[in-house]
Amino acid sequence: MAYYGQPAVDPQQQFLWGIFQKVDKDRSGAITSDELQQALSNGTWTPFNPETVRLMIGMFDRDRTGTINFQEFGALWKYVNDWQTTFKSYDKDNSGSIDKEELKTALTSFGYRLSDNFYFTLIRKFDRTGRGNIAFDDFIQCCVVIQTLTNSFKAFDTNRNGWIRITYEQFLTLVFSLKA
């Protein structure tokens, strides 16, 4: 309810503020990676991948404090919800995880054309359970890493033909400059 002289409060902002306050356990006005990890659910009753949490904080921490303030949290909340919708749309068997074929369908729809062997590599890299599938949080990390690597590759692929020629030092620079 707005009082005289106060602007009306957006219900979505009120909802997010309530969530933000619950996540901000130490009441600092900012969410740490530990607080965010405890608040996020990957649907498997296991903690959210700390590397994915670190990656997301790095993406949304605009003021570079190492934490997420309320404005940054709003953008991160939308991002996670968008990924959750995407994840559920490709989890065809409703198992709560993405297998190799589901991952292939997802990445192909995103525009990637990769070999079956590479999908096995992705599953091995991002499957923390060893069961041949990827949980929600690892799916986010997988997709963000692929996009980051693709963007770095494109910087050298001036002909846009999927081939680059770089020196060893350029390769190292490319790898060590990545923000993922």
BELJOHU-V839812 format. One record per helix or strand of 3 or more residues. SS is the DSSP state (alpha for helix, beta for strand). FROM is the first residue (numbers start at 1). TO is the last residue. If there is no record, write none. Layout:
ss=<SS:SS>
from=<FROM:FROM>
to=<TO:TO>
//
This chain:
ss=<alpha:alpha:alpha:alpha:alpha:alpha:alpha:alpha>
from=<11:33:50:70:100:116:136:168>
to=<23:39:60:90:109:126:156:176>
//
